[in-house]
Amino acid sequence: MKQHSIVLRAAKPTFDEGLACGRYLDEAAEGFFRFMLGRRAAHIIARAYAQPGHSYSFQNVTFAEHDKQIVGMALGFTGEQHRHFSDQPLKQAVGYRALRMTAVKILCAPLLRILNTIRDDDFYLLAIATDKELRGEGVGSALMDSTEERARARSSTRLSLDVSANNEGARRLYERRGMSVESQWPKRLPIQGLRLYRMTKPL
């Protein structure tokens, strides 16, 4: 498949696209959303997805299509946007599972707090994922190109993201894109083997 056969488009606020977003988000986060929200995590995210003003809104999503089928997604926003996001749409979508989400957020509070370190002038890539059978076919590169264009259109001066130290393939991809490790979390010993790298690139 050639990169020119990939079509990139803004997301639409439909439930089916919300399900795709939820699936890609959980894949990019290595199962964190299923851990936080349970086995119906994609459905919960889909219920919140159509609403504006939060991290998982359709407004922040670009989909990649091949032969009119969604094959990848990038989700990102500026640091300034993130400061004004609300948790309410996700809380409403969670419903009776709110206790589980709250418990996981308390447990993972140190991890989640790294999102508060995003600079206002950063464009933060929260998630990028492609269908496994199409990896290496240019989908990820097309989504990264689009993300950088969106960042510049919003006058962001850097692209930033967090990646697991264990995800060497993703880290190599970002390095090929000109990104470098700026910091790591935690600074000393990893928590249960977890270590994240903040990678950035000037725009």
LOZADO-104627 format. One record per residue (C-alpha): z, y, x; residue in one letter. Coordinates in steps of 0.02 Angstrom, whole numbers, plus 50000, padded with zeros to 5 digits. Each point is the difference from the previous one (the first is absolute). Example, Ala and Ser with C-alpha at 12.3 -4.5 7.8 and 13.67 -1.06 7.14 Angstrom:
2
- 50390;49775;50615;A $
- 49967;50172;50069;S $
***
This chain:
203
- 50000;50000;50000;M $
- 49954;50172;50066;K $
- 50115;50149;49982;Q $
- 49867;50095;49902;H $
- 50013;49868;49862;S $
- 50182;50050;49970;I $
- 50028;50131;49866;V $
- 50157;50106;50009;L $
- 50065;50086;49844;R $
- 50153;50085;49930;A $
- 50110;49889;49894;A $
- 50004;50009;49810;K $
- 50162;49995;49898;P $
- 49970;49830;49919;T $
- 50120;49853;49991;F $
- 49877;49881;50085;D $
- 49981;50117;50148;E $
- 50189;50018;50003;G $
- 50013;49812;50019;L $
- 49880;50007;50148;A $
- 50104;50140;50076;C $
- 50159;49899;49978;G $
- 49923;49847;50080;R $
- 49935;50096;50151;Y $
- 50164;50096;50019;L $
- 50101;49840;50007;D $
- 49878;49922;50123;E $
- 50005;50153;50114;A $
- 50191;50001;49991;A $
- 50009;49814;50041;E $
- 50082;49952;49835;G $
- 50127;50142;49990;F $
- 49953;50050;49822;F $
- 50021;49822;49934;R $
- 50168;49997;50088;F $
- 50050;50165;49918;M $
- 49922;49977;49827;L $
- 49982;49813;49976;G $
- 49848;49890;49971;R $
- 49926;50124;49875;R $
- 50000;50140;50127;A $
- 49814;50036;49979;A $
- 50022;50020;49811;H $
- 50146;50119;50024;I $
- 49901;50108;50122;I $
- 49852;49996;49881;A $
- 50108;50073;49861;R $
- 50051;50146;50112;A $
- 49830;50020;50083;Y $
- 49916;50104;49863;A $
- 50132;50136;50010;Q $
- 49985;50147;50122;P $
- 50124;50064;50126;G $
- 50069;49845;50087;H $
- 49963;49894;50152;S $
- 49904;49863;49906;Y $
- 49896;50112;49887;S $
- 49813;49974;49980;F $
- 49982;50177;50067;Q $
- 50041;49938;50175;N $
- 49884;49849;50000;V $
- 49825;49970;50066;T $
- 49917;49834;49960;F $
- 49862;49913;50098;A $
- 49871;49903;49899;E $
- 49867;49874;50046;H $
- 49878;49943;49866;D $
- 50106;50100;49875;K $
- 50155;49898;50041;Q $
- 50156;50078;50076;I $
- 50022;49929;50175;V $
- 50125;50120;50079;G $
- 50115;50148;49976;M $
- 50076;50144;50095;A $
- 50149;50096;49931;L $
- 50058;50161;50082;G $
- 50070;50174;49971;F $
- 50060;50151;50095;T $
- 50179;50022;50057;G $
- 50014;50151;49888;E $
- 49944;49899;49850;Q $
- 50126;49866;50041;H $
- 50143;50125;49996;R $
- 49958;50039;49819;H $
- 49971;49822;49939;F $
- 50110;49928;49863;S $
- 50072;49823;49989;D $
- 50003;50012;49811;Q $
- 49831;49919;49959;P $
- 50045;49844;50099;L $
- 50176;49994;49927;K $
- 49929;50008;49824;Q $
- 49875;49862;50041;A $
- 50135;49889;50075;V $
- 50105;49998;49841;G $
- 50133;49864;49999;Y $
- 49960;49956;50182;R $
- 50073;50168;50054;A $
- 50159;49917;50066;L $
- 49899;49892;50120;R $
- 49899;50149;50061;M $
- 50157;50104;50025;T $
- 50085;49859;50098;A $
- 49849;49979;50114;V $
- 49988;50188;50028;K $
- 50183;50004;50051;I $
- 49975;49850;50114;L $
- 49844;50075;50078;C $
- 50057;50182;49998;A $
- 49983;50023;50189;P $
- 49821;49935;49991;L $
- 49951;50106;49850;L $
- 50072;50157;50079;R $
- 49862;50001;50130;I $
- 49886;50067;49865;L $
- 50104;50158;50002;N $
- 49946;50029;50181;T $
- 49818;50034;49951;I $
- 49952;50176;50055;R $
- 49933;50117;49868;D $
- 49837;50019;50095;D $
- 49976;49812;50018;D $
- 49888;49896;49890;F $
- 50099;49838;49983;Y $
- 49908;49836;49973;L $
- 50123;49898;49900;L $
- 49888;49848;49980;A $
- 49829;49935;50046;I $
- 49942;49825;49957;A $
- 49838;49903;49980;T $
- 49955;49831;49927;D $
- 50032;49867;50131;K $
- 49825;49926;49991;E $
- 49923;50170;50041;L $
- 50109;50047;50147;R $
- 49896;50047;50151;G $
- 49857;50053;49886;E $
- 50027;50188;50010;G $
- 50104;50025;49843;V $
- 50156;50055;50094;G $
- 49901;50119;50110;S $
- 49916;50079;49849;A $
- 50170;50025;49918;L $
- 50071;50077;50159;M $
- 49850;50119;50011;D $
- 50031;50051;49820;S $
- 50186;50024;50031;T $
- 49966;50116;50145;E $
- 49878;50100;49894;E $
- 50131;50017;49862;R $
- 50129;50054;50129;A $
- 49888;50137;50070;R $
- 49954;50057;49824;A $
- 50186;50029;49970;R $
- 50016;50095;50164;S $
- 50112;49867;50078;S $
- 50011;50010;50188;T $
- 50048;49818;50031;R $
- 49975;49828;49927;L $
- 50158;49894;50004;S $
- 50055;49828;49945;L $
- 50133;49868;50031;D $
- 49952;49825;50053;V $
- 50103;49845;50034;S $
- 50017;49957;50184;A $
- 49955;49822;49950;N $
- 49832;50054;49927;N $
- 49904;50005;50163;E $
- 49830;49992;49917;G $
- 50031;50157;49898;A $
- 50073;50089;50150;R $
- 49845;49962;50104;R $
- 49889;50066;49859;L $
- 50097;50163;49994;Y $
- 49994;50017;50189;E $
- 49811;49980;49995;R $
- 50000;50141;49874;R $
- 50087;50114;50126;G $
- 50177;49980;49935;M $
- 50148;49978;50116;S $
- 50183;49953;49980;V $
- 50108;50154;49984;E $
- 50168;49917;49965;S $
- 50080;49838;49943;Q $
- 50132;49956;49874;W $
- 50134;49947;50028;P $
- 50013;50079;50170;K $
- 50103;49859;50074;R $
- 50021;49824;49933;L $
- 49885;49946;49857;P $
- 50080;49961;49832;I $
- 49974;49813;49965;Q $
- 49846;50004;50110;G $
- 49927;50153;49912;L $
- 49930;50141;50105;R $
- 49879;50134;49943;L $
- 49889;50112;50103;Y $
- 49954;50174;49941;R $
- 49821;50027;50055;M $
- 49913;50169;49995;T $
- 49834;50080;50038;K $
- 49958;50186;50011;P $
- 49862;50055;49883;L $
***
